[in-house]
Amino acid sequence: METATLQKVVSLNDIQKFLEPKKLALAGASRNPKKFGGTVLKELIEKGFEVFPVNPNATEIQGQKCYPSVADLPEDVTHLLVVTPKNETAPVAEEAVKKGMKMIWIQQMSDTSEAINTINDAGITLITKKCILMFAGPVEGPHKFHRFFVKLFGRYPKMG
């Protein structure tokens, strides 16, 4: 069984720092708009983010140039959102560390102990166990509803 090293609690400050440049790479971007990797790409673009999709099987997704790997991203892209299937997350994490990413967000349900350990060992700020669509504003629809309940039950990240 995998064991993860102790990870610091994700603060609202970390989340805001990740989102602030409104520029990020998206590993696990999907050509299928009904899959999460397609939905999150569309929503982030609609919210004004400059998104750099990463998918080894596509050259363009939703009108955006697609990169075959994290290693192929432009140098000025320093934040990475990972929405890959779990079996692809650890190799993406290793590539992100080698690339020198400054911040990494592994979407809930994509995280693995191996990926978390790789990123933590590199000293890179990591956000996990959170849905980016609950924080990337404006937050609407089911994500706004979900955020309300997370706040209500005291599980919303704190400043710090």
TORTI-409248 format. One record per atom (N, C-alpha, C, O): residue in one letter; x, y, z. Coordinates in steps of 0.05 Angstrom, whole numbers, plus 5000, padded with zeros to 4 digits. Atoms other than C-alpha are relative to their C-alpha. Last residue first. Example, Ala and Ser with C-alpha at 12.3 -4.5 7.8 and 13.67 -1.06 7.14 Angstrom:
2
S498449764999/S527349795143/S498550225014/S499550445018/A501849765000/A524649105156/A501850245000/A503950245013/
// end
This chain:
160
G497750084983/G494656285117/G502349944985/G504449874997/M497749835008/M487656415093/M502349915017/M502049805039/K499749754985/K483055825108/K502350164988/K504050054975/P497349924991/P480855275061/P500050275013/P498550455007/Y499049815020/Y473355095061/Y502850085009/Y503250145033/R497950145014/R471854485104/R501250174978/R502750064961/G497449934990/G467754845157/G502449874986/G504649854997/F499050214982/F461254475144/F502950055008/F504249875018/L501950054979/L457755095116/L501149805020/L500749835045/K499749784980/K463855285075/K498349955024/K499249985047/V497350034989/V463854605040/V500550215021/V501650165042/F500150224981/F456254665032/F502849955013/F503049895037/F501649924978/F456755344998/F500049795022/F500449855046/R498349834984/R462455104954/R498550105025/R499750125047/H498150174985/H458054544929/H501750165018/H502250085041/F501550154980/F452555034910/F501849825017/F501549825042/K500749794979/K457455494875/K498549865022/K499049925046/H497549954985/H460354884838/H499550215022/H500750195043/P499650214979/P453354654819/P502550055016/P502749975039/G501450265002/G451855304783/G500749815022/G500849895046/E502850015005/E456955874785/E498949725002/E500449535006/V500950274993/V463856064811/V496950004997/V495550155010/P502250014981/P466356694776/P499049715003/P498849564984/G502449835003/G471556534791/G499550104972/G501350114955/A499549835023/A476355954794/A497550154994/A495650044983/F498449774993/F475255684865/F500550204977/F500850444981/M501249884976/M469955134863/M501450265008/M500550415026/L502449855008/L471954984791/L498450115024/L496650275020/I499349735009/I478954804815/I497550164993/I497550414996/C501049965027/C476154214854/C500550284991/C499550475004/K501849785004/K480254074917/K499350014970/K500849924953/K502550054987/K483653454944/K498050234998/K496350265015/T501450255005/T490453704924/T497450005014/T496850165032/I502849994991/I494454354918/I498749734992/I498949654969/L501950195011/L501954304914/L497350045013/L497050085037/T502649964988/T507354834923/T498049824986/T497749824962/I501849845016/I513854534897/I497350025014/I496349835026/G500649754987/G519054304947/G498250194984/G498250434988/A498749795016/A521753754901/A499550285012/A500750485003/D497150034998/D520253224954/D501550224984/D503850294991/N499149904973/N513153494958/N503049985003/N504250175014/I500249714999/I512253404883/I500950125026/I502350325027/T498249895020/T514852694880/T500050305001/T502150435001/N497350014989/N511252504944/N502050134981/N503850274990/I499849814977/I504552754918/I502850005011/I504050215016/A499949735011/A505552384852/A500350215022/A501950405019/E497549975015/E507251724887/E500350294989/E502450414991/S497949964980/S501551804937/S502750054986/S504250224994/T498950254991/T496651874879/T502250075020/T503350295019/D497650014984/D492152454860/D500749715008/D499149545011/S497650065017/S487352444801/S502549965017/S504549865006/M500450245014/M480752384841/M502349944980/M502349724968/Q501050234984/Q481253094866/Q499449774982/Q498449824960/Q502950014996/Q484953524816/Q499249765017/Q500449555014/I501050265009/I492453554824/I497149995008/I496449985032/W502650064989/W494454294828/W499249734989/W498949704964/I501550235012/I501754434816/I497549955015/I497549955040/M502450094985/M505655074829/M498649784985/M498449794960/K499949864975/K512655314807/K497749915019/K498049905043/M502549874994/M513654824750/M500150125028/M501350005046/G499649784982/G521054674740/G497450165005/G497550405010/K500549765015/K520554234678/K500450255017/K500950475007/K497749955019/K523853664715/K499750264985/K501750394980/V497749944982/V518553724771/V502550064982/V503850264987/A500549734990/A512953754719/A502350095018/A503150325017/E499449825022/E515653124684/E499850305009/E501450475001/E497150015004/E515752744750/E500850204978/E502850344981/A498749864978/A508652974765/A503050014997/A504350215001/V500549725005/V506252764695/V501450165023/V502650375017/P498149925021/P509452074706/P499750304993/P501750434987/A497250004991/A505852024773/A501950074978/A503750244983/T499349774983/T499052244746/T502950015008/T504250215007/E498349825015/E498151754688/E501150235017/E502850385007/N497750155010/N495351154727/N501950184984/N504250094978/K498050054979/K490851634767/K502649864989/K504849924997/P500750244985/P487151864704/P502349945019/P504750005013/T499650265013/T489452564686/T498849775016/T498249805040/V502650134999/V486553214713/V500149724986/V498249634975/V500050285009/V493053564730/V497349875004/V496349855027/L502450144989/L493154324734/L500149724988/L500249694964/L501150235013/L500054624723/L497749885015/L497849845039/H502150134983/H502755304739/H498849784984/H498149814960/T498850104975/T509455564711/T498049875018/T498849765039/V502350144988/V507855704637/V501149865025/V502649665023/D501449824982/D513356204619/D497549895012/D496150035027/E498649964974/E517955654592/E498550185019/E498750155043/P498349764999/P512955454538/P501250045027/P500049975047/L501449754995/L510354734546/L502050244998/L504450215002/D500249845025/D513954154512/D498750275005/D498550434986/A497349925008/A516353824577/A499950194976/A501750354973/V499449774983/V509053804601/V502850114992/V503250354993/S499150064973/S507653344543/S500550255015/S500750475004/P499950294995/P504453314474/P500849925028/P500249705037/Y497250094997/Y502354044475/Y500149715006/Y498449615022/C499650204980/C495554274448/C502949905000/C504149874979/K497850175007/K494354924412/K500549805023/K500549885046/Q497549944986/Q487555174434/Q502249814990/Q501749574987/G498849775012/G481455184388/G502750085013/G503950285004/Q501849764996/Q477454724432/Q501450254990/Q501250465003/I502550074986/I483154214431/I498650265005/I499750455016/E501849774994/E488954244382/E497549905015/E496449695007/T498449765006/T494953794367/T498450255006/T499650475009/A501449785013/A491953184401/A501950234994/A503850275008/N501550105023/N494152494425/N498550224984/N496850164968/P498250115020/P499752694473/P498649914974/P499949864954/N501250265008/N494953144511/N501749894978/N501950014957/V498050205003/V497053784548/V498649734994/V497149645011/P500750294997/P492554384541/P502349824995/P504049874977/F498250145018/F495555084552/F499449705003/F500549575021/V499550284993/V490155514583/V501749874978/V501249914954/E498450095022/E489856274585/E500949725007/E502449675025/F497350124996/F484356384635/F501349954973/F500049884954/G497849815007/G478656864621/G502849895005/G504750055004/K499549834977/K472956494657/K502450194995/K503250335014/E502249814997/E470556214590/E500450195023/E499350415023/I499849815022/I477455914580/I497850215002/I498350454998/L497849824993/L477155594649/L500450214978/L500950444984/E500749814978/E470255314635/E502250195007/E501750435011/K502049815009/K472155004568/K499350215021/K499350455015/L498749835020/L478454684594/L498150214991/L498850454990/V498449814985/V474754424656/V501550194981/V501950434987/T501749814986/T469454104613/T501650215014/T501050455012/G501249825021/G474353764565/G498350225013/G498450455004/G497749865013/G478753454619/G499150184978/G500650374971/F499249784983/F472353284658/F502250164988/F502250404990/K498250094979/K469652874600/K501050235016/K500950465007/K501650114978/K463553134563/K501849885022/K500849845045/P501049794982/P467653594518/P498349905023/P497850065042/N502850054994/N471452994490/N498950215019/N499750215043/R501549925024/R477953254462/R497149965004/R495550094989/S501350205016/S480653194533/S498650124975/S497550344977/A502049875016/A485753594572/A498949794981/A500349634969/G502450165000/G489453124618/G497750134985/G495450054987/A499350275008/A495053594635/A497549835004/A496349825025/L502050204992/L492354304636/L500749734990/L500249664967/A500150235018/A497554854634/A498049805012/A497549805036/L499250274990/L496155504669/L500049794978/L498649824957/K498550145022/K495156254660/K501049745012/K502449735032/K502050085020/K490156664700/K501349884976/K500449914953/P499049925027/P496256964737/P497949944977/P498250044955/E499649715005/E492156964802/E501150064972/E500050254960/L502049895019/L489556244802/L500750284990/L499950354968/F500150185023/F495555894835/F498250134978/F499050124955/K497549975015/K496756474882/K500149834975/K501249924954/Q500049745013/Q489456474902/Q502550054984/Q502450164962/I501950025023/I489655724916/I499950274985/I499950274960/D498850175021/D495955794958/D498249994976/D499150024953/N497949845012/N492856384997/N501349844977/N501849954956/L501349835020/L486555975009/L502150174986/L501750244963/S501249764990/S491055485046/S498650154976/S499250094953/V500349805021/V492454765030/V498650245011/V496550225023/V502849945006/V494554395092/V499950214979/V501350414980/K501149774985/K501754175090/K497150044991/K496449974968/Q500249775017/Q503153475062/Q498750235017/Q496950185033/L501849814989/L505752905105/L500050254982/L502150374976/T498749834979/T509152405061/T498050205009/T496150264995/A499249735009/A504451935025/A501550145023/A500950105046/T500349814977/T504051195038/T501150274990/T503250284978/E498549755002/E502550704982/E499650165026/E497550165038/M501749765000/M500050005000/M501850255000/M503850265014/
// end
